[in-house]
């Protein structure tokens, strides 16, 4: 079958193909025979009408099916003939017709998976990343552990300072802009920690229980909360109480209360967790560094559009789900979905390119899906959800998620192999 391909920079391939008269007629005859077996034509027993009569009765339907069958035949022959030709989209037919001379002519296009020129692996390098855990690191982590187990002692005759827990009621009003007054009772936070406006933090330093403070704050026009953006608020802060943190001693009693034999066993557990976390973080940084080197020079704006659109749709769906969980209306006209999409797109393109590069390496190196990793993931997820692993696997398959898990496991195994080929070990 003669055909021509025109490959565009965005990995769309335009196809023009022609099938000869004999091929077209043979396909038409098969379709007519199928119609004859099923048709009920007056004057003829079922399945016995001449093909010419069948064609006269069902000509339009036959030609429509013929066009579909021949288009599929062209598509599959091109895919089978071209090496490394992996379709990402169905064939979009621009023109498909049987010419007067009996030949079939097709014009269409589809997206295919890119094949990149990947630099030699031996030319890649890994950054030096320290993963050793020192005694000072363990002490710092144990301080956090002590803080989690701490008690809070009321401060009846003293002033608030950083590190103290403040309990207060907040009464607010908009003094520049539109908005209703509001009040929140029983607000609790630790002075000096993130999450509370700096103006409020500073106003509460030195305050005593029962005292009040008033503070004003003007929000920028681009502030993330649209209900506050561009407005000025006045807050009246009524302090109900102050508490001081009392850290427990780092001793065997604390360790036993956390399920360890003694404080040394606790220290060993902290060391193991820190080491595992640092090795995981190092692998993540190595992955990014290697992919950046492999992707250098590739134009992210020329990736297959279908993959980018699919990635954006998934991210926007997650964003919409989070908004819904926060009680925000998805019908809000002030939500600029185009702006949100544009903000997400660079990260989506990076993720798409990462996957394409790793898929190409997986094919090149013959990396199969690590079924043990897939099974371990599903079993762990099943335990968290409290369902039998077999039932959970069946549900994932039914929801179309199992293939995604398998693909993620394969790409993860490819990253491990890439790191090993560069000369390091994955722990």
C-alpha positions in Angstrom: 0.0 0.0 0.0 1.6 3.3 -1.0 1.4 6.0 1.6 3.2 9.2 2.7 3.8 10.6 6.1 4.3 14.3 7.1 5.7 14.6 10.6 5.0 17.9 12.3 7.1 19.3 15.2 4.2 18.7 17.7 4.5 15.0 17.0 1.3 15.0 14.8 1.7 12.8 11.8 -0.3 13.5 8.6 -1.1 10.4 6.5 -2.0 10.1 2.9 -2.7 6.7 1.5 -4.2 4.9 -1.4 -5.6 1.4 -1.7 -5.8 -0.3 -5.1 -9.0 -1.3 -6.8 -8.6 -5.0 -6.1 -8.2 -4.4 -2.3 -11.3 -2.1 -2.3 -13.4 -4.5 -4.2 -12.5 -7.5 -2.1 -13.4 -5.6 1.1 -16.7 -4.4 -0.5 -17.5 -8.0 -1.4 -16.9 -9.2 2.2 -19.2 -6.5 3.5 -21.9 -7.3 0.9 -21.8 -11.0 1.9 -22.2 -10.1 5.5 -25.3 -8.0 4.6 -26.6 -10.8 2.5 -26.5 -13.3 5.4 -28.5 -10.9 7.6 -30.8 -9.2 5.0 -34.4 -10.1 4.3 -35.1 -9.1 0.7 -38.5 -9.8 -0.9 -38.4 -12.6 -3.5 -35.2 -14.2 -2.2 -34.6 -16.8 0.5 -32.4 -15.5 3.4 -28.8 -15.4 2.3 -29.5 -16.2 -1.3 -30.0 -12.8 -2.9 -27.4 -11.9 -5.6 -24.8 -9.4 -4.3 -25.8 -6.9 -7.0 -29.4 -6.9 -5.5 -28.0 -6.6 -1.9 -25.9 -3.6 -3.1 -28.9 -2.0 -4.7 -30.9 -2.3 -1.4 -28.1 -1.3 1.0 -25.7 0.7 -1.1 -25.4 3.7 1.2 -24.9 1.5 4.3 -22.4 -0.7 2.5 -20.3 2.2 1.3 -20.3 3.8 4.8 -19.0 0.6 6.4 -16.6 0.1 3.5 -15.1 3.6 4.2 -14.7 2.7 7.9 -13.2 -0.7 7.3 -10.7 0.7 4.7 -9.7 3.6 7.0 -9.0 1.1 9.8 -7.0 -1.1 7.4 -4.8 1.9 6.3 -4.3 2.9 9.9 -3.2 -0.6 11.1 -0.9 -1.1 8.1 0.9 2.1 8.7 1.2 1.4 12.4 2.5 -2.1 11.7 5.0 -0.9 9.1 6.5 2.1 10.8 9.0 1.3 13.5 8.6 3.1 16.9 5.2 4.3 15.7 3.1 4.4 18.9 -0.2 6.2 18.4 -1.4 8.4 21.2 -4.7 9.3 19.5 -7.1 7.7 17.1 -6.8 8.5 13.5 -8.7 11.8 12.7 -9.9 11.4 9.2 -10.0 14.5 7.1 -11.0 12.8 3.9 -11.9 9.2 3.0 -13.5 8.3 -0.3 -13.6 5.7 -3.1 -12.6 7.4 -6.3 -14.2 6.9 -9.7 -11.5 4.6 -10.7 -12.3 2.3 -7.8 -9.3 3.2 -5.6 -9.6 4.3 -2.0 -8.0 7.6 -0.9 -7.5 8.5 2.7 -6.1 11.7 4.4 -5.9 11.9 8.2 -3.7 12.7 11.1 -2.9 11.3 14.6 -0.5 12.0 17.4 2.4 9.6 18.0 4.7 9.1 21.0 7.9 11.1 20.4 11.2 9.4 20.1 13.9 11.7 21.5 17.6 11.8 21.0 18.8 10.9 24.5 22.3 11.8 25.5 24.7 9.0 26.4 24.0 7.8 29.9 27.8 7.7 30.7 27.9 11.5 30.2 25.3 12.1 33.0 26.3 13.1 36.5 24.8 13.1 39.9 25.0 15.9 42.5 26.6 15.2 45.8 23.9 14.9 48.4 24.8 14.2 52.1 22.5 11.6 53.7 24.5 10.8 56.9 22.6 11.4 60.1 24.5 13.0 62.9 23.8 13.0 66.7 22.9 16.6 66.3 20.2 15.7 63.7 18.8 13.1 66.1 18.8 15.6 69.0 16.9 18.1 66.8 14.3 15.6 65.9 13.9 14.4 69.5 13.2 18.0 70.4 10.3 17.9 68.0 9.2 14.6 69.6 9.3 16.2 73.0 7.2 19.1 71.7 4.6 16.7 70.5 4.4 15.1 73.9 4.5 18.5 75.8 2.0 19.8 78.3 0.7 23.4 78.4 0.7 25.2 81.7 -1.5 28.3 82.2 0.4 31.6 82.7 -1.8 33.6 85.0 0.6 36.4 85.8 2.9 36.9 82.9 3.2 38.3 79.4 2.9 36.5 76.1 6.0 35.8 74.2 7.1 33.7 71.2 6.6 30.0 71.9 3.5 30.5 74.1 0.0 29.3 73.2 -2.5 32.2 73.1 -6.2 31.6 73.4 -8.4 34.5 72.2 -11.6 35.7 70.5 -11.2 37.7 67.3 -13.8 40.3 66.3 -13.3 41.7 62.7 -14.7 44.3 60.5 -14.0 45.7 57.1 -13.1 49.4 57.2 -12.1 49.8 53.6 -14.1 47.8 51.1 -17.3 45.8 51.4 -17.8 42.9 53.8 -19.8 41.8 56.9 -18.4 42.0 60.5 -17.4 38.6 61.9 -16.1 37.0 65.0 -14.3 33.8 65.9 -14.2 32.4 69.4 -11.7 30.1 71.0 -8.9 30.7 68.5 -5.7 29.0 69.5 -2.2 29.4 68.1 1.5 29.5 69.2 3.2 32.9 68.9 6.1 32.8 66.4 4.8 29.9 64.3 3.7 30.3 60.7 0.0 30.6 59.7 -1.0 33.8 61.5 -0.7 37.3 60.0 2.5 39.0 61.3 0.5 42.1 62.3 -1.6 40.0 64.8 1.5 38.2 66.0 3.3 41.4 66.8 0.2 42.9 68.5 0.0 40.0 70.9 3.6 40.1 72.1 3.5 41.3 75.8 -0.2 40.9 76.2 -1.7 39.5 79.4 -4.8 37.3 80.0 -8.0 39.4 79.9 -6.4 42.3 77.8 -7.4 43.4 74.4 -5.4 44.6 71.3 -6.6 46.2 68.1 -4.7 45.8 64.8 -5.4 46.7 61.2 -4.3 44.9 58.1 -4.6 45.8 54.4 -4.5 42.9 51.9 -2.9 43.1 48.5 -5.2 43.1 45.4 -3.8 39.7 44.4 -4.2 38.1 47.8 -5.3 34.4 47.4 -8.5 34.8 49.4 -10.8 36.8 47.1 -13.0 37.8 50.0 -10.1 39.7 51.5 -8.1 40.9 48.4 -7.8 44.7 48.3 -9.6 45.3 51.6 -8.5 46.7 55.0 -9.7 44.9 58.1 -9.7 45.9 61.8 -9.3 43.1 64.3 -10.1 43.3 68.0 -8.2 40.6 69.8 -9.6 39.6 73.2 -7.1 37.4 75.0 -8.7 34.7 77.1 -5.6 32.9 78.3 -1.9 32.2 77.8 -0.1 28.9 78.2 3.6 28.0 78.5 4.9 24.8 76.9 6.4 22.3 79.4 8.6 19.8 77.6 9.0 16.3 79.1 12.5 15.0 80.0 14.2 12.9 77.3 14.4 9.7 79.4 13.3 6.1 79.5 9.8 7.1 80.8 9.2 9.2 77.7 10.4 6.4 75.4 8.2 3.8 77.1 5.2 6.0 76.8 5.8 6.0 73.1 6.2 2.2 72.9 10.0 1.8 73.1 12.1 -0.1 75.6 14.3 2.9 76.5 15.6 6.2 75.2 18.3 4.5 73.2 15.7 2.4 71.3 13.9 5.7 70.6 17.0 7.3 69.3 17.7 4.3 67.1 14.2 4.5 65.6 14.6 8.3 65.0 17.9 7.6 63.2 16.3 4.9 61.0 13.5 7.2 60.0 15.8 10.1 59.2 18.1 7.9 57.2 15.2 6.5 55.2 13.8 10.0 54.6 17.1 11.4 53.4 17.7 8.5 51.1 14.2 9.0 49.6 14.9 12.7 49.3 18.2 12.1 47.6 16.7 9.7 45.1 14.1 12.4 44.3 16.8 15.0 43.7 18.9 12.6 41.7 15.8 11.8 39.5 15.2 15.5 38.8 18.9 16.2 38.1 19.2 13.3 35.6 15.9 14.1 33.9 17.0 17.7 33.5 20.2 16.6 31.8 18.3 14.2 29.5 15.7 16.8 28.6 18.1 19.6 27.9 17.3 21.1 24.5 13.9 19.5 24.2 11.2 22.1 23.5 8.4 21.6 26.0 6.1 23.6 23.8 6.2 20.9 21.2 4.9 18.0 23.2 1.9 16.0 22.1 -1.1 18.1 22.7 -3.3 15.2 23.8 -1.0 14.3 26.7 -0.8 17.9 27.9 -4.6 18.3 27.7 -5.1 15.1 29.6 -2.6 16.2 32.3 -4.3 19.6 32.6 -7.7 18.0 32.9 -6.6 15.8 35.7 -5.0 18.7 37.6 -8.0 20.9 37.2 -10.3 18.1 38.4 -8.2 17.7 41.5 -8.3 21.5 42.0 -12.1 21.5 41.6 -12.4 18.6 44.1 -10.3 20.5 46.7 -12.5 23.6 46.2 -15.6 21.6 46.7 -14.2 20.0 49.9 -13.5 23.5 51.2 -17.1 24.5 50.5 -16.3 26.8 47.6 -18.7 27.1 44.7 -17.5 25.8 41.4 -20.0 28.0 39.6 -18.3 31.2 41.0 -17.8 33.5 38.0 -14.8 35.0 39.7 -12.9 31.7 39.4 -10.6 32.3 36.3 -10.2 28.7 35.0 -8.1 29.9 32.1 -5.7 31.6 34.4 -5.5 28.6 36.7 -4.9 26.3 33.7 -2.1 28.6 32.4 -0.5 28.5 35.8 -0.6 24.7 35.9 0.6 24.1 32.4 4.4 24.4 32.8 4.4 21.8 35.6 2.1 19.5 33.5 4.4 19.8 30.5 7.4 18.9 32.7 5.5 15.9 34.0 4.5 14.8 30.5 8.1 15.1 29.3 9.5 13.2 32.3 7.1 10.3 31.6 7.9 10.2 27.9 11.7 10.1 28.5 11.3 7.3 31.1 9.0 5.3 28.9 11.5 5.5 26.1 14.3 4.3 28.4 12.0 1.5 29.7 11.4 0.3 26.2 15.1 0.6 25.3 16.2 -1.3 28.4 13.4 -3.8 28.3 12.1 -3.0 31.8 8.9 -4.8 32.7 6.3 -3.9 35.2 7.7 -4.9 38.7 4.7 -7.0 39.8 6.0 -7.3 43.4 6.0 -3.5 43.7 2.5 -3.2 42.3 1.3 -5.9 44.7 3.0 -4.3 47.7 1.4 -0.9 46.8 -2.1 -2.4 46.5 -1.8 -4.4 49.7 -0.6 -1.3 51.6 -3.4 0.8 50.2 -5.9 -1.9 50.9 -4.8 -2.1 54.6 -5.3 1.7 54.9 -8.8 1.4 53.4 -9.7 -1.7 55.5 -10.6 -3.9 52.5 -9.2 -7.2 51.3 -6.3 -6.8 48.8 -8.0 -9.0 46.2 -11.2 -6.9 46.4 -9.2 -3.7 46.3 -7.3 -4.8 43.2 -10.6 -5.7 41.5 -12.0 -2.3 42.3 -8.9 -0.6 40.9 -9.2 -2.6 37.7 -12.9 -1.7 37.5 -12.2 2.0 37.9 -9.4 1.9 35.3 -6.7 2.7 37.9 -4.7 -0.5 37.8 -2.9 0.3 34.5 -1.9 3.7 36.0 -0.4 2.0 39.0 1.5 -0.5 36.8 2.9 2.3 34.7 4.0 4.3 37.7 5.8 1.2 39.1 7.5 0.6 35.7 8.7 4.3 35.5 9.9 4.1 39.1 11.9 1.0 38.3 13.3 2.8 35.3 14.5 5.7 37.5 16.3 3.2 39.7 18.0 1.6 36.7 19.0 5.0 35.4 20.6 5.9 38.7 22.5 2.5 38.7 23.7 3.1 35.2 25.1 6.5 36.1 27.1 4.8 38.9 25.1 5.1 42.1 23.0 2.8 44.2 19.4 3.2 45.2 18.7 2.3 48.8 
